[in-house]
Amino acid sequence: MRTEVSELPGQSGSAGAGNSAPELNWAGNYRYTAASIRRPRTLEEVQEVVAGASKIRALGSRHSFNAIADSPGSLVSLEDLDPGIRIDAAAGTVTVSGGTRYGTLAETLEDNGFALPNLASLPHISVAGAVATATHGSGDANGNLATSVAALEIVAADGTVHHLSRGGSPDFDGAVVGLGALGVVTKVTLDIEPTFTVRQDVFEALPWETVLGNFDAATSSAYSVSLFTDWSGDAVAQAWLKSRVSGPAAGGAAGTARADSAFARGAFAGATFFGGTRAAAARHPLPGVSAENCTEQLGVPGPWSERLAHFRMAFTPSSGQELQSEFFVRREHAVAAIGELRALSDRITPLLLVSEIRTVAADKLWLSTAYGQDSVGFHFTWKQRQDQVEKVLPVMEEALAPFHARPHWGKLFHAGADAVAVLYPRFADFKDLAERMDPEHKFRNEFLARKVFGD
Ligand SMILES: Cc1cc2nc3c(=O)[nH]c(=O)nc-3n(C[C@H](O)[C@H](O)[C@H](O)COP(=O)(O)OP(=O)(O)OC[C@H]3O[C@@H](n4cnc5c(N)ncnc54)[C@H](O)[C@@H]3O)c2cc1C
């Protein structure tokens, strides 16, 4: 298993806005076609680089599996900008440079007694890149990571700097999950809360019948619940429960106060969880893989920053040799959608490393995959057999079509712009916002044309 290597090749070129050739995304399944990557070191240099380019897009930590980040011109990485992590305890916010990785931010916050409400499965991703695609963790009351955004600083196509804040701008709800189509997000302000501790418990072999008969009870059993399956057989392979055990009452990214943790009330102190048995040792979601790369389990309490992600910052997340897809349905459709996916296990399972089922609270962000609906996400970690995966995706999307499933923006999906646009009630408003921020389509690429705007 390879270790996490995220640096692009060494930079060269002019001081301050270095220039190097981009290459592969993290999974190695997509080679960027952009001619160069610019590496500004200050906001002014970002403005200069953007204003001077005819086609340009922001590149985050390259963890997306499709062409969303690419540009027919150049890319701009914010990795050389100082993270500039600034905590405002009175406001309950932290402001960081967009290229900062969640792992770096989480460590600083924890050192200062603060926390983010949630993390994705991995801490390696950049804040602006994750937010731009509505990246999420799990938890019935937890919104995706974009819902923690309180303000954004964006460099628009003409190089001007725009500040948008929650409640302060009518465009804010459209700009947060911006798919990189509105400009380069140079700073992100996120809601924070006092630090808390989390324990992580893993249960194995939960009979599907029990889980499906108690789906809401199962997913609401802890602050964050993940179910891992390969869709075959009669049982869910693993349930990962992340429970808040100290600190203030769980808030949820959307700010809904919620007395969490049935665990804290002792509900899962026993050996079983919805028919599953407590894992005797730490587990990796992938069968037979060492749990060394995973955050600590076995109920040992630890800081949120070392429990909410599944994978540890210093190690390869997930498999390292994989592809990913994910589809989100309205919560009330979850059980029926699971039925459809299980019925396709003959097609899905042979290509799969593992699937993860998570919950995400509804939000108001126009292109969020949880816009307007409490959602359940069905995630697929595929073997690196892209041709075969691309053949099964349309079959899965057809099966999930009755549930109006929304695909994850940063993962592999088949649907084109026509099918995608109708899934988002505020899509026309987003299109209008993108035209206003980028009238000459400097930030457009082939992916956005084909999968989003249809032009
Ligand atoms: C192993 C692994 C595990 C994952 N786990 C999860 C998970 O648990 N939950 C989940 O939801 N997703 C998950 N993902 C997907 C991942 O979180 C998303 O694809 C995310 O967008 C990646 O962020 P990034 O910084 O790598 O962005 P990139 O892939 O580099 O870019 C993604 C998009 O963000 C835009 N962007 C990047 N930086 C900026 C900026 N500064 N300003 C404006 N736009 C910008 C790009 O233009 C592009 O459109 C996982 C991916 C991997 C590889």
Boltz pocket constraint, residues with backbone or C-beta under 6 A from the ligand:
constraints:
  - pocket:
      binder: B
      contacts: [[A, 26], [A, 27], [A, 57], [A, 58], [A, 59], [A, 60], [A, 61], [A, 62], [A, 63], [A, 64], [A, 65], [A, 68], [A, 69], [A, 70], [A, 78], [A, 98], [A, 99], [A, 119], [A, 120], [A, 121], [A, 122], [A, 125], [A, 126], [A, 127], [A, 128], [A, 129], [A, 130], [A, 131], [A, 132], [A, 133], [A, 134], [A, 135], [A, 136], [A, 137], [A, 179], [A, 180], [A, 181], [A, 183], [A, 184], [A, 185], [A, 186], [A, 317], [A, 318], [A, 319], [A, 324], [A, 408], [A, 410], [A, 411]]
      max_distance: 6.0
